[in-house]
C-alpha cells in the first residue's frame, strides 16, 4: 500500500477531465431509464432495535414486515422515507454476518433529505436518545444506526447539495 499522498492538482485535473468527457448539461441529458429508488436494503442484527431507532427516533414509519424470500426465517422490513422511497432491512437469524464495515465497493452512507425544520428537531432527537452525531455545514447530520451503518440526514432539497444542483 502506497503512503504517498495524491497530488491535489492532479486529482482536480482528473476530475475536470471526467466531467468534460461524461457530464452533459441538464438540457442535453437523456431521461433516466429508472423510475426511482425502490428501496435500499441494509442488514439488521435486531429487528426490534432497528424498528425503535428508525420509527421512534427518526420518525420513519414501519410499512411492512415479511419473511425474506431468500433466507428462510429471515425478516424483510421496510420504512417509509418519503417521496415513495423505502429503506429496507434484513435480519439473518443464526447467520453470523459480522459487524458493519465500510469497504471498497460497499456502502459508505445513506443520505435522506428532510425538511429543514424537521432536520433541527431530529438533531435534538438524536441528542436526547444519546446517539453520537456530527453536524456538518449546518444542513447535514451524520450518525450510525444500531448496527453501525452511517446515516446522513440532510436539510437540502432533493436534487441539491450544499447549494449546488446535483440533479
C-alpha positions, 0 to 999 in steps of 0.5 A: 500500500502506497503512503504517498499522498495524491497530488491535489492538482492532479486529482482536480485535473482528473476530475475536470477531465471526467466531467468534460468527457461524461457530464452533459448539461441538464438540457442535453441529458437523456431521461433516466431509464429508472423510475426511482429508488425502490428501496435500499436494503441494509442488514439488521442484527435486531429487528426490534432495535432497528424498528425503535431507532428508525420509527421512534427516533427518526420518525420513519414509519414501519410499512411492512414486515415479511419473511425474506424470500431468500433466507428462510426465517429471515425478516424483510422490513421496510420504512417509509422515507418519503417521496415513495422511497423505502429503506429496507432491512434484513435480519439473518437469524443464526447467520453470523454476518459480522459487524458493519464495515465500510469497504471498497465497493460497499456502502459508505452512507445513506443520505435522506433529505428532510425538511429543514425544520424537521432536520433541527428537531431530529438533531435534538432527537438524536441528542436526547436518545444519546446517539453520537452525531456530527453536524456538518455545514449546518444542513447535514447530520451524520450518525450510525444506526444500531448496527453501525451503518452511517446515516446522513440526514440532510436539510437540502432539497432533493436534487441539491447539495450544499447549494449546488444542483446535483440533479 
